[in-house]
């Protein structure tokens, strides 16, 4: 391998830094119109009157679509225990098809105009009257109504080993703690945007999506046209983080508006509309109870969570997914409960479940270490395990937490700390350090790929995957170059277009490994073809073989995009997936080391040092991978210290839908972040790749909370850790 492992620059770097890369809202059609959403201002009820005359009279307005005049839309897939597709539907609401309102912010009208200014002006003039029905919107107030997560064999579940409650009672040392995390919203730099154009009953959509294939299927379903008539393109996506996986009303209503007006439509959500129509992260109430003997061996580990879902959808979050596999406790109880609220459904947000679950469990482990007077790394090592703690037939495909802790402790000078809280000062600052484990399950999804070698030596890889800024195309070019033994520069990768062979959705940190599996298989087949050609025509370079055989190129095709081919692909995938999940725990892991300085008077907290060490299996490109980890850590710092969606508990209205009032970290908040990798291939994953997207966000909240405790002696069990909680 010569190209894999090199810190190459991104192949898309040039077009991005020069502004030549076109994003979803930058594609133009003659006669392009602009659409803006109008949001409901009640959380549940019916529209009794809609006043649109004033809006329609604004010069340049082409149409004001409401439930009274919108074209028909086929119903969305209904939420159901076995229906995973609903996760990708955003909500189950059939937009502009009835007078019903299901959440505060639901689109009740779309204004289409010749300019975006006219559309915005007119949208502000649409007025609605309502009858209001009782709704339940208060998460914390609904705690007592929590119900168990519905059973679904395809989703991660809770777990039970022994009698954890009894063991907790009997334990010489025990803790029983409550942690809470607030709702959070997506704030990708690129706003959600759609450019839609109908040509008869053929539809072309440029969308800021991380799931082109699902968007294509979904739009075909909703608008009643064959899948083959729909093309979804997302050549560049300006950050997604899970918020562009499901199809939200903006995309559907842009397509509807284009159909209703017979004009191409561009719809760019305002930042406020992103908050009102794109789901965020669920809030959580978590209990972590730990029982241990005096040597720190865990006898009981209990982690339960309450998150939210609702009558119109929303995936549940596998909050205990990491806790179930981290420690060799004799007795374990993990469970997930849900409350149903009349709000916009939550969705995937980087490390869904793990990000908030690891905050609780890794804070609690630190609390136990303090209770025992033991170093928190030592406590973790005493409970480190080579077999899956839940038992059964499951094995870890790969587990390197000991090496990670050793490497990170050295890079961070961990052992030089004075373990006593409030023991270190730097002028007015109290200085503290904290550590926490990151863990994220690894997965591969089915993909189709073609790889073509031309007589001029060029290689073209085609697969409908996504480039959201993480260097996906660069990584696949590196993999192809090594698999075929050609130079990196000879490889070109096409992606981000549903007309290409089926790619995976860019989520669950699964894209690199999934596409790699297809690329490697295609390259192997191509090499076989070349070998048999060489036998006939005599050996030589690839180019010579093709020239002598008088063919312009040879191609290998993995998978089939016909209807039957896709069904066959799924039929092969599913049993393997289920069997694999029963046998192996595959996961990327990591350790975060954090230093904070807390102003002794004001509680102002600055993160002053950070080291993250990760096991993501084989590292294809250490430069892009490290960047991705830094981004994940920054997002984790947002979760730890700043981000909080404020939902009015009376009305369900999001009160801070803007970057002015919803705080995310800025450059001045972020110290240099030291990232290192073990670069140890996982034997059970394609090319040994475990996936890098999400593991870096898991554990960050706890590392900060533990450092803040070390600095100040105060435990904050409620995110975000803002200065008012330290006074
Ligand atoms: Mo991810 S939260 O599956 O983009």
Boltz pocket constraint, residues with backbone or C-beta under 6 A from the ligand:
constraints:
  - pocket:
      binder: B
      contacts: [[A, 240], [A, 241], [A, 242], [A, 243], [A, 245], [A, 348], [A, 349], [A, 350], [A, 351], [A, 352], [A, 506], [A, 507], [A, 508], [A, 509]]
      max_distance: 6.0
